[in-house]
Amino acid sequence: MAPPCLLSVFLILALSATSIAQITPQVEAPIVDLGYVKYSGYQNATIGINYYRGIHYAKAPVGELRWRKPIPIDSVTSYSSRVVNASTIAPACYQSQPLWGYSAAALAYGSPYGQSEDCLVLDILVPSKPVSKKLPVMVQIHGGGYTLGNAQLFPGDAMVNQSDGNMLYVSIQYRLGIFGFLAGKEIANDGSLNAGLLDQRAALEWIQRHIGAFGGDPSRVTIWGDSAGGGSVSLQLIANGGTGTPPFAGAIAGYPWWQPLLNSTTQETQYNTALQLSKCADLRCLRSLSGEALANVGQGDMNVSSSSPGLGYGTFWFGPVVDGTFVRNLPDQEYKLGNFFKVPLIVDREAYEGVYFTNPALMNAMQETIDAQFLFPFAGPSFFTRLYQLYPASDFNSTFFQRQKWFGDFIIICPTYQMATAMTDRSPNRTSVFKLIAAIGTEIHGSLLPFMASTEPGFPTAPNSTLAQILTSYWISFAVTGDPNPLRKSDAPFWTSYFSGGDVAAVGVEGEAEGFGVLSVNYTEIGTIQDVDASAQCDFFSGQGWVVRN
């Protein structure tokens, strides 16, 4: 049986997708001419949105194009400027799951419109009554552990509706699992590592070239992702060492998933396991497999490796690695060195990030240590001694909650602290960094989702629709202005920046005071507190990057 996290997230996805499917396009949206192709979409006049779905940004990465850098669709198109109907939701990229969370139901919910390798598409939501001809753009990079999800996982309908014509919303798909993140020296020698991340970058570059035709402003693009989507945002920020011009002007890393990046030894294990399961002798053979056959190999690779060093409970096996080019170094190191794009940033996290990723069968310290050794196979005795000094069993009522605390800290909570402090220290505008800690809904991983993503205006299905509209107004304001405050709802408290909000006593209604301040959100109040993640625990994990990220 799958843990509640996967099922709950994909149940939300299924319900959202069902709502989308029930929308009957009664009005055709304006035809958009991109030069190489024209797209027709549909309009939902009730909520004031024009939809353009399943738009390809890259050629299908099949056969010899597997594990290679995506090829921009406008460089190889055969559309001949014809009009293409963009009213149908495209299939998801192939999905897979680790054994600790495996559920056929969750896989089905993750891909209600089928699965395909021809999945490098994006959806564009345009307000039918825009306030200007060049609107800011929010780009959503979905989460799902780099093995699950699609462009409908975080629907932007309610956000676009609430923006009152002030922004566009784009959601993208990228290769997942074995298709997007198979690693090893053979892939590096005859292909591209991190194909899924390169897909994301290709989508962002397509947006730079073509979003203007939809009424978007390519100079005002904000990238946003939650969980593995937040991890993706953190990696897009360090892409190529933060050199060149980024295809975005702002970033929101929601509960960013900093899964260990497999080292070269573990990458070879992953690749060789794929060869063995497929009965292939080389990469050419892997490229000759059908998409369905390779998907089965990918799932098998995860299953076989579920009890191997480097795949601790709660991680997903396939994911980004250091490739020396796009991801030049571990994220811990890149943020410490300032090798990232300096743009306005929001980071957020939930109260109990480790719950869904902790084995409920853990009963004692010995079991916990064995679990930790699988997760950190290259850690020595001193690492574990210090780990349990910082997270003593006496502080928790069970082994489960002890483990969920340090797991949540290392994989999500401390990365928000690292990103916020690094951006504050290195950015030319120190007050353009913001952090949020949420204890709402279930208070666990993914609990912010129903407050931010909905197909229905006003968030009627959110646990608290008023709070959902407040939080969404911060996101809209950030996308439009680079600051969560100017367009926030009138009943939304002022959100002080990370640098200026730490000394709570010195913060006025719209005041500024030095310190690391975060917006704390719960059901009874929204206010500024000092960052509780500025802790010895996070300093420990920050200093152990070579151990915990490999």
Buried (B, 14 or more C-beta within 10 A) or exposed (E): EBBBBBBBBBBBBBBBBEBBEEBEEEEEBBEBEBEBBBBBBBBBEEBBBBBBBBBBBBBBBBEEBBBBBBBBBBEEBEBEEEEBEBBEBBBBBBBBBBBBBBBEBBBEBBBBBEBBBBBBBBBBBBBBEBEEEBBBBBBBBBBBBBBBBBBBBBBBBBBBBBBBBBBBBBBBBBBBBBBBBBBBEBBBEBBBBBBBBBBBBBBBBBBBBBBBBBBBBBEBBBBBBBBBBBBBBBBBBBBBBBEEEBBBBBBBBBBBBBBBBBBEEBBBBBBEBBBEBBEBEEBEEBBBBEBEEBBBBBBBBBBBBBEBBBBBBBBBBBBBBBBEBBBBBBBBBBBBBBBBBBBBBBBBBBBBBBBBBBBEEBEEEEBBEEBBBBBBBBBEEEBBEBBBEBBEBEEBEEBBBBBBBBBBBBBBBBBBBBBBBBBBEBBEBBBBBBBBBBBBBBBBBBBBBBBBBBBBBBBEBBBBBEBBBBBBBBBBBBBBBBBBBEBBBEEBBBBBBBBBBBBBEEBEEEEBBEBBBBBBBBEEEBBBBBBEBBBEBBBBBBEBBEBBBB
